[in-house]
Amino acid sequence: MNRGLYTVCLRALAPALWLWMAARARKAGGDWGILAPERFGRHALPPGLRSPVWVHAVSLGETRAAQPLVQALLDRGLPVLLTHTTATGRQEGARRFAAAIARGQLRQAWLPYDFPQAARRFLAHFRPRCGVLIEREVWPNLLAEARAAGVPMVLASARFSESSLRQARWLGRALREAYAGLHAVLAQADDDARRLALAGAPPARVVGNLKFDMAIPAGAMQAGMRWRAQAGRPVVAIASTREGEDEMFVQALAAVPAAEPLLFWLIPRHPQRFDSAAAVLEAAGVPYVRRSQGATQEPPAPPVRVALGDTLGEMPFYYASADVAIVAGSFAPLGGQNLIEACATGTPVIVGPHTHHFADAVRDAVAAGAALQVADAAAALRAARDLLGDAHRRAAMAQAAQRWTARHRGATRRIMEALPLA
């Protein structure tokens, strides 16, 4: 498929895409600006930034991952344009960079749809000195218009799975030309670099994963450790659950003897699922409280067994408050979620079998003794209970987790060295 045919197909499918986005917006809440002028590259206000470094972080996870890089750019005194595709990504960016936004050093915008005219208007309006795409956001028309405008584009902290390679091959020449036009590719791992080369990208430099450089707020860590000390019973965090996983874990919880005085955090990955997770707990008759309602400012007492972590931006607190963390997204065939943040807090980690989006990190963490990989939710709870009964093994995993994350830091520095910032 060449780029012209790709554009025709995109225009034909655009109404369906907008309906899909509207359905997501209804579930998730927030302002998605689906048909806002920004989505078509039209901006009523002046850019407000002179020759910014443009960083694109599509959604929540990428925005969190981009935080150390964006902060390094800000610390160097550079103006930053931060774009997103989802409302959760935009909200997280506004929260994390509120001070830079207030002083006019950072501006947020929606990424334009991948129509040639929209991309052209966007680039002409902001005139970025370079663009940085976090992890895997490559769009044929956007990259073609950037080349035409003389804007060097970098794919940073790039991850590229076998499924991504299959998709790239299916789209054919349009995507191959987009990858070939990148100024630089900075991959997370050797396998990512190899697959990106097969997709048509220039030779990649392996720089590591930005997530290892994420700063863990000391205040959140201290608050979490105080919360755990006040709980007076072991705490297990079941974090980043996705579709179908809440039911798995609530069913597995029912098999835990009531005589075991355990307290569980249940933390859905996306805010649109907070209420559905609560409904699962209610239907199962599991006593629970919700953090958003202020009920967990202090640890709940028995018979409450579950605290529902229905807030955003508090993952360091949740992990620090737990003796063991089960990182979900990996118990249904969804590819897994980031386990690095949990390891950085020094919390022993358990993951499920479906981790292909984070295969290198999981394999490395398990080999380092920082994490365990199990077959299903019931096995995860059994492994967590075994760790709770073995303080020596738990302490060894905590130390291994912190050593592992410390050993892999430095991606931000390596990416900064490679960016065309002059």
C-alpha positions as CSV (number, residue, x, y, z in Angstrom):
1,M,0.0,0.0,0.0
2,N,1.5,3.3,-1.0
3,R,0.9,6.6,0.9
4,G,-1.7,7.9,-1.5
5,L,-3.8,4.7,-1.1
6,Y,-3.2,4.8,2.7
7,T,-4.6,8.4,2.8
8,V,-7.7,7.5,0.8
9,C,-8.4,4.6,3.2
10,L,-7.8,6.8,6.2
11,R,-10.3,9.4,4.9
12,A,-12.9,6.8,4.2
13,L,-12.5,5.2,7.6
14,A,-12.3,8.5,9.6
15,P,-16.0,8.6,10.5
16,A,-15.8,5.2,12.1
17,L,-12.6,6.2,13.9
18,W,-14.3,9.3,15.3
19,L,-17.3,7.2,16.5
20,W,-14.9,4.7,18.2
21,M,-13.1,7.6,19.9
22,A,-16.5,9.1,21.0
23,A,-17.4,5.7,22.6
24,R,-14.1,5.6,24.4
25,A,-14.6,9.2,25.6
26,R,-18.0,8.4,27.0
27,K,-16.5,5.6,29.1
28,A,-13.4,7.4,30.1
29,G,-14.7,10.9,30.6
30,G,-12.6,14.0,29.9
31,D,-12.4,16.2,26.9
32,W,-11.1,14.3,23.8
33,G,-11.6,17.2,21.3
34,I,-12.4,14.6,18.7
35,L,-13.5,17.2,16.1
36,A,-11.7,20.1,17.6
37,P,-9.8,22.4,15.1
38,E,-6.5,21.2,16.7
39,R,-7.1,17.7,15.5
40,F,-7.0,19.1,11.9
41,G,-3.9,21.2,12.5
42,R,-5.8,24.5,13.0
43,H,-4.8,26.6,16.0
44,A,-6.5,30.0,16.8
45,L,-3.9,31.2,19.2
46,P,-0.2,32.0,18.5
47,P,2.2,29.1,19.1
48,G,3.5,30.7,22.3
49,L,6.8,28.9,21.9
50,R,9.8,29.7,19.7
51,S,11.3,26.7,17.9
52,P,10.2,24.1,20.5
53,V,11.3,20.5,20.9
54,W,8.2,18.6,20.0
55,V,7.5,15.4,22.1
56,H,4.6,13.2,21.2
57,A,3.3,10.9,24.0
58,V,0.2,9.2,22.7
59,S,-1.5,8.2,26.0
60,L,-1.1,7.7,29.8
61,G,1.8,5.2,29.7
62,E,3.8,7.1,27.1
63,T,3.3,10.4,29.0
64,R,4.6,8.8,32.2
65,A,7.5,7.3,30.3
66,A,8.4,10.6,28.6
67,Q,8.5,12.5,32.0
68,P,12.3,12.2,32.5
69,L,13.1,13.3,29.0
70,V,10.7,16.2,29.0
71,Q,12.1,17.3,32.4
72,A,15.6,17.1,31.0
73,L,14.6,19.3,28.1
74,L,13.0,21.8,30.4
75,D,16.0,21.8,32.8
76,R,18.2,22.7,29.8
77,G,15.9,25.8,29.3
78,L,14.3,24.5,26.0
79,P,10.7,25.2,25.1
80,V,8.7,22.0,24.8
81,L,5.5,21.2,22.7
82,L,3.9,18.1,24.2
83,T,1.2,16.4,22.1
84,H,-1.2,13.6,22.9
85,T,-3.9,11.5,21.3
86,T,-5.9,10.5,24.4
87,A,-7.5,12.6,27.2
88,T,-5.8,10.5,29.9
89,G,-2.4,11.3,28.3
90,R,-3.2,15.0,28.2
91,Q,-4.5,15.1,31.8
92,E,-1.3,13.3,33.0
93,G,0.9,15.8,31.1
94,A,-1.0,18.7,32.6
95,R,-0.5,17.3,36.0
96,R,3.1,16.4,35.7
97,F,4.2,19.6,34.0
98,A,1.9,22.2,35.6
99,A,4.7,24.5,36.6
100,A,6.3,24.5,33.1
101,I,2.9,25.2,31.6
102,A,2.3,28.1,34.1
103,R,5.6,29.8,33.2
104,G,5.0,29.4,29.5
105,Q,7.9,26.9,28.8
106,L,5.7,24.0,27.8
107,R,2.5,23.9,25.8
108,Q,0.2,20.9,25.2
109,A,-1.8,20.2,22.0
110,W,-3.6,17.4,20.3
111,L,-1.7,15.4,17.7
112,P,-3.4,16.2,14.4
113,Y,-5.0,13.3,12.5
114,D,-2.7,11.8,9.9
115,F,-4.1,13.8,7.0
116,P,-1.5,15.6,4.9
117,Q,-3.0,19.0,5.2
118,A,-3.6,18.7,8.9
119,A,0.1,17.6,9.5
120,R,1.3,20.4,7.3
121,R,-0.7,23.1,9.1
122,F,0.4,21.7,12.5
123,L,4.1,21.9,11.5
124,A,3.8,25.3,9.9
125,H,2.1,26.7,13.1
126,F,4.6,25.4,15.7
127,R,7.8,25.2,13.6
128,P,9.5,22.7,15.9
129,R,13.3,22.3,15.8
130,C,12.8,18.5,16.0
131,G,10.2,15.9,16.9
132,V,10.5,13.1,19.4
133,L,8.0,10.2,19.1
134,I,7.9,8.1,22.3
135,E,8.0,4.3,21.9
136,R,6.1,3.5,18.7
137,E,4.0,6.3,17.3
138,V,4.8,6.5,13.6
139,W,2.4,8.0,11.1
140,P,3.1,8.0,7.3
141,N,1.7,11.5,6.4
142,L,3.0,13.1,9.6
143,L,6.6,11.8,8.9
144,A,6.4,12.8,5.2
145,E,5.3,16.3,6.0
146,A,8.0,16.6,8.7
147,R,10.6,15.7,6.1
148,A,9.2,18.2,3.6
149,A,9.3,20.9,6.4
150,G,12.9,20.0,7.3
151,V,11.9,18.8,10.8
152,P,14.2,15.9,11.9
153,M,12.1,13.2,13.6
154,V,13.5,10.8,16.3
155,L,11.8,7.6,17.5
156,A,13.0,7.4,21.1
157,S,12.8,4.6,23.7
158,A,11.4,2.6,20.8
159,R,9.8,-0.7,21.3
160,F,8.7,-2.9,18.4
161,S,7.1,-6.3,18.9
162,E,6.6,-9.1,16.4
163,S,2.9,-8.0,16.1
164,S,4.1,-4.5,15.3
165,L,6.4,-5.8,12.6
166,R,3.5,-7.8,11.1
167,Q,1.3,-4.7,11.0
168,A,4.1,-2.7,9.4
169,R,4.5,-5.3,6.7
170,W,0.7,-5.3,6.1
171,L,0.7,-1.5,5.6
172,G,3.6,-2.0,3.2
173,R,5.4,0.9,1.4
174,A,3.6,3.7,3.2
175,L,4.9,2.7,6.6
176,R,8.2,1.5,5.3
177,E,8.9,4.9,3.9
178,A,7.8,6.5,7.2
179,Y,10.3,4.5,9.1
180,A,13.0,5.1,6.5
181,G,12.5,8.8,6.8
182,L,13.3,9.0,10.6
183,H,16.4,11.0,11.5
184,A,17.3,8.6,14.2
185,V,16.0,5.5,16.0
186,L,16.8,5.0,19.6
187,A,15.6,1.6,20.7
188,Q,15.0,0.0,24.1
189,A,16.7,-3.3,23.3
190,D,18.5,-5.3,20.7
191,D,15.4,-7.2,19.6
192,D,13.5,-3.9,19.1
193,A,16.4,-2.6,17.0
194,R,16.4,-5.7,14.8
195,R,12.7,-5.6,14.2
196,L,12.7,-1.9,13.4
197,A,15.4,-2.5,10.8
198,L,13.2,-5.2,9.2
199,A,10.4,-2.6,9.1
200,G,12.6,-0.2,7.1
201,A,14.0,2.0,9.8
202,P,17.6,3.3,9.7
203,P,20.1,1.4,12.0
204,A,19.0,1.9,15.6
205,R,21.1,2.8,18.6
206,V,20.1,0.9,21.7
207,V,19.7,3.4,24.5
208,G,17.5,1.5,27.0
209,N,14.1,2.3,28.4
210,L,13.1,5.7,29.6
211,K,10.9,4.1,32.3
212,F,14.0,3.2,34.2
213,D,14.7,6.9,34.6
214,M,11.3,7.8,36.1
215,A,11.8,9.6,39.4
216,I,9.9,8.1,42.3
217,P,8.6,10.9,44.4
218,A,10.0,10.7,47.9
219,G,6.8,12.1,49.4
220,A,4.7,9.4,47.8
221,M,7.1,6.7,48.9
222,Q,7.1,7.9,52.5
223,A,3.3,8.1,52.5
224,G,3.0,4.6,51.1
225,M,5.4,3.1,53.7
226,R,3.5,4.9,56.5
227,W,0.2,3.5,55.2
228,R,1.6,0.0,55.1
229,A,3.0,0.3,58.7
230,Q,-0.4,1.5,59.9
231,A,-2.3,-1.3,58.1
232,G,-1.1,-3.9,60.7
233,R,-1.6,-6.7,58.2
234,P,0.1,-7.7,54.9
235,V,-0.8,-5.7,51.8
236,V,-0.8,-7.0,48.2
237,A,-1.2,-4.5,45.3
238,I,-3.0,-5.9,42.3
239,A,-2.0,-3.1,39.9
240,S,-3.0,-2.1,36.3
241,T,-5.8,-4.5,35.8
242,R,-7.4,-4.5,32.4
243,E,-10.5,-5.9,30.8
244,G,-11.5,-9.3,32.3
245,E,-8.8,-9.3,34.9
246,D,-10.8,-7.8,37.8
247,E,-13.1,-10.8,37.6
248,M,-10.1,-13.2,37.6
249,F,-8.6,-11.7,40.7
250,V,-11.9,-11.3,42.6
251,Q,-12.6,-15.0,41.9
252,A,-9.1,-15.9,43.1
253,L,-9.6,-13.8,46.2
254,A,-12.6,-15.9,47.2
255,A,-10.3,-18.9,47.6
256,V,-8.1,-17.1,50.1
257,P,-9.1,-18.3,53.6
258,A,-10.8,-15.6,55.6
259,A,-8.5,-16.4,58.5
260,E,-5.6,-14.9,56.6
261,P,-5.7,-11.2,57.5
262,L,-4.6,-9.9,54.1
263,L,-5.5,-6.5,52.5
264,F,-5.5,-6.1,48.8
265,W,-5.3,-3.0,46.6
266,L,-7.2,-3.5,43.3
267,I,-6.0,-0.8,40.9
268,P,-7.6,-0.7,37.4
269,R,-5.3,0.6,34.7
270,H,-7.8,3.0,33.1
271,P,-10.2,5.4,34.9
272,Q,-13.2,4.3,32.7
273,R,-13.0,1.0,34.5
274,F,-13.1,2.2,38.1
275,D,-16.8,1.8,38.4
276,S,-16.9,-1.5,36.6
277,A,-14.3,-2.9,39.0
278,A,-16.4,-1.7,42.0
279,A,-19.4,-3.5,40.4
280,V,-17.4,-6.7,40.2
281,L,-16.5,-6.5,43.9
282,E,-20.1,-5.7,44.8
283,A,-21.4,-8.6,42.8
284,A,-19.0,-11.0,44.5
285,G,-19.9,-9.7,48.0
286,V,-16.3,-8.7,48.7
287,P,-16.1,-6.0,51.4
288,Y,-14.2,-3.0,49.9
289,V,-13.7,0.7,50.1
290,R,-12.8,3.3,47.5
291,R,-9.8,5.6,47.7
292,S,-11.5,8.3,45.7
293,Q,-14.1,8.6,48.5
294,G,-11.5,9.3,51.1
295,A,-12.1,5.9,52.7
296,T,-8.4,4.8,52.5
297,Q,-6.6,7.8,53.8
298,E,-5.9,5.4,56.7
299,P,-5.9,1.6,56.1
300,P,-9.3,0.0,56.4
301,A,-9.8,-2.5,59.2
302,P,-11.2,-6.0,58.8
303,P,-13.6,-7.2,57.5
304,V,-12.7,-5.0,54.5
305,R,-10.4,-7.1,52.3
306,V,-10.0,-4.8,49.3
307,A,-9.2,-1.1,48.8
308,L,-10.1,0.0,45.3
309,G,-7.3,2.3,44.0
310,D,-9.6,4.5,41.8
311,T,-7.3,7.5,41.5
312,L,-4.7,8.6,38.9
313,G,-1.1,9.5,39.5
314,E,-0.6,7.6,42.7
315,M,1.2,4.4,41.5
316,P,4.3,5.1,43.6
317,F,2.2,5.4,46.7
318,Y,0.3,2.2,45.9
319,Y,3.5,0.2,45.3
320,A,5.3,1.6,48.4
321,S,2.3,0.7,50.5
322,A,2.4,-3.0,49.4
323,D,4.5,-5.9,50.6
324,V,4.1,-7.5,47.2
325,A,2.9,-6.2,43.8
326,I,1.1,-8.2,41.2
327,V,1.4,-6.2,37.9
328,A,-1.5,-7.1,35.8
329,G,-2.3,-6.5,32.1
330,S,-0.5,-9.8,31.8
331,F,-3.2,-12.3,33.0
332,A,-5.4,-11.7,29.9
333,P,-3.8,-11.8,26.5
334,L,-3.1,-8.0,26.4
335,G,0.6,-7.9,26.4
336,G,1.4,-6.8,29.9
337,Q,2.1,-3.6,31.7
338,N,5.2,-1.8,32.9
339,L,6.8,-3.6,35.9
340,I,9.7,-1.2,36.2
341,E,8.0,1.4,38.4
342,A,7.1,-1.3,41.0
343,C,10.6,-2.6,41.0
344,A,12.0,0.9,41.5
345,T,10.1,1.2,44.7
346,G,11.8,-2.0,46.0
347,T,8.6,-4.0,45.9
348,P,8.8,-7.7,44.9
349,V,6.8,-8.2,41.6
350,I,4.7,-11.0,40.2
351,V,3.5,-10.9,36.6
352,G,1.3,-13.2,34.4
353,P,2.1,-15.2,31.3
354,H,1.1,-12.5,28.6
355,T,4.0,-10.0,28.6
356,H,5.0,-9.7,25.0
357,H,4.8,-5.9,25.1
358,F,7.5,-5.9,27.8
359,A,9.1,-9.2,27.0
360,D,12.7,-8.0,27.4
361,A,12.1,-6.2,30.7
362,V,10.2,-9.1,32.2
363,R,12.8,-11.7,31.1
364,D,15.6,-9.6,32.5
365,A,13.8,-8.8,35.8
366,V,13.0,-12.5,36.4
367,A,16.6,-13.5,35.6
368,A,17.8,-10.8,38.1
369,G,15.6,-12.2,40.9
370,A,13.4,-9.1,41.0
371,A,10.2,-10.6,39.7
372,L,8.3,-13.9,39.4
373,Q,6.2,-15.0,36.4
374,V,3.2,-17.3,37.0
375,A,0.5,-18.9,34.9
376,D,-2.7,-17.2,36.1
377,A,-4.4,-15.0,38.8
378,A,-4.8,-17.9,41.3
379,A,-1.1,-18.8,41.0
380,A,-0.3,-15.1,41.4
381,L,-2.1,-14.9,44.7
382,R,-0.5,-18.2,45.9
383,A,2.9,-16.8,45.0
384,A,2.1,-13.6,46.9
385,R,1.1,-15.5,50.0
386,D,4.2,-17.6,49.8
387,L,6.3,-14.4,49.7
388,L,4.4,-12.9,52.6
389,G,5.4,-15.9,54.6
390,D,9.1,-15.7,53.7
391,A,10.5,-12.4,54.9
392,H,14.1,-13.4,53.8
393,R,13.1,-14.2,50.2
394,R,10.9,-11.0,50.1
395,A,13.8,-8.9,51.2
396,A,16.2,-10.5,48.7
397,M,13.7,-9.8,45.8
398,A,13.3,-6.1,47.0
399,Q,17.1,-5.6,46.9
400,A,17.3,-7.3,43.6
401,A,14.6,-5.1,42.2
402,Q,16.4,-1.9,43.2
403,R,19.7,-3.1,41.9
404,W,18.1,-4.1,38.6
405,T,16.4,-0.7,38.0
406,A,19.6,1.2,39.1
407,R,21.7,-0.8,36.6
408,H,19.5,0.1,33.7
409,R,19.2,3.9,34.2
410,G,20.7,6.3,31.8
411,A,18.3,6.3,28.7
412,T,17.5,9.9,29.2
413,R,21.1,11.0,29.0
414,R,21.7,8.9,25.9
415,I,18.6,10.2,24.2
416,M,19.5,13.8,25.0
417,E,23.0,13.2,23.5
418,A,21.4,11.9,20.2
419,L,18.7,14.6,19.7
420,P,19.3,17.3,17.0
421,L,18.7,20.2,19.4
422,A,20.9,22.8,17.8
